[in-house]
């Protein structure tokens, strides 16, 4: 009599194969191969497992070492290579290349790479994707040194990579394409706010200044465009999965009936078409509601193509802009350009404080008198207090400063101010020489009154922040002006990337928009995002046009932060549901008691 033994296993007990009648004990016979165990987290089977073709015929020659190594290499590198390729394609979707259809393709590749992976492995794949995107995207920062460029790229990539495990979680649920869109918006919201107030460069929305998705910005802002791009990529991934993976209880994809295949693919294909058509059907009015404003954007240029010394000696850039403004006055006299109602100078066009330097103040008054119109000047102001500066937009006339001034509300960390200055100056000694002062943040929106209208003044990188641009419109701006100084960044894409953001903001808020730069690219943009004219890089130029004044607020303006908040809530909820789903469906050990022999 044998005692009962408890056996713990993770699956059903499979009895040994029966011996043929003619086989005696001790004889050997071929034993059928065992059915492979399910792969972790539903990972797709590799060659030889169900869904990836039949097993090799035992009569075939055994695989060589070389073929085994090759198949192993492919199996272990296909996902990392897909992630790297996806990141590279996302960079190519972004200006200056600007091939916008590659953005949803990049999302597709990342989604397929991280689907059914463990969360830690998924984050690693996301980091590969993010580095392949951020390192080339942010190369314009390299003028501060390779260390600064790579540190910023790594920091941004570390946050962007969070979208990968988030995608893994939500793909455990039905309707994964919608949740994928939501987690992309949530990731961008995080990057827009943290750390140090965030750095939202390289958002999916900013790859779409002129695509079928662009008009969605007028409905839900940049988050709506990001969601549409991510959803399209996820729907494409779903289509590929359904093509290559049979549904339960159906034949393999090669033998699946055509009608059944069509039914499985209809939903993702129709979803993609619906997103595209929605963007194309959104009306984008451009007609003036309160007349027009004739503006002249002045690009005075700088002495050098990029680097710390691009602006040259003090007052040189101001002198350049005074000279080009005189050319404008001459062109107005000859009829080459119309008489402007407002003249726009870029950020940092006065690198000396006109409120404390009489020579600079005299030059600005003379420029306004020469142009015969008020002048918006980008100026560096001292104080308040020692070691502090302000980055401001100011309205000047022939009589002097009018009192209308906007101080940049979001100075750039490590460029305009140094977080933790006391510690960092001890660790990195060059900061004391390269950044001796900190720019202080302004506190009020950039709604400036000039030439009988209200302009929404945005300074440089602030165009990337949804709320800062929206605030100017909510305070009555009927034309947007982005004052920027791109001189230090060289010919490495920063100005083109910023122009793509300006075009999207024009659509989002239904406002004519002017980007005016010290060194390019400057541009005039209609409320539907169309480029009327633009300058090149590192050249002097004058752009003039009569721009429509509009005051109607778009749905995006009226909704404010609500679309983003809803998508963030959906994304976080889906992630939590993905965690719960994984715990409920995780295989558990079962105890089987075999019969007791007697």
Secondary structure, DSSP 8 states (H G I E B T S, - for coil): -----EEEESS---------TT--TT-------------GGG----TTSTTS-----TTS----HHHHHHHHHHHHHHHHHHHHHHHHHHHHHSTTT--TTHHHHHHHHHHHHHTT--HHHHHHHHHHHHHHHHHHHTGGGGGG-HHHHHHHHHHHHHHHTHHHHHHHHHTTSTTHHHHHHHHHHHHHHHHTTTTTT---TT-GGGG-TTSTTGGGHHHHHHHHHHHHHHHHHHHHHHHHHHHHS--TTS--GGGS-HHHHHHHHHHHHHHHHHHHHHHHHS----S-SS-EEEEEEEE---SSSSSTTTT-STTHHHHHHHHHHHHHHHHHHHTSS---SEEE--TTSB-S-TTT-HHHHHHHHHHHHHHTSEEEEEEEEE-SSTTEEEEEEEEEETTEEEEEEEE-SS--BTTTB-TTHHHHHHHSTHHHHH--SEE----S--EEEETTEEEEEEEGGGGG-HHHHHHHHHTT-SEEEEEE--GGG-SSSHHHHHHHHHHHHHHHHT-EEEEEESSS--EEE-TTS-EEEE--SSS-EEEEEEEE------HHHHHTTHHHHHHHHHHHHHHHHHHHHHHHHS---EEEE-----
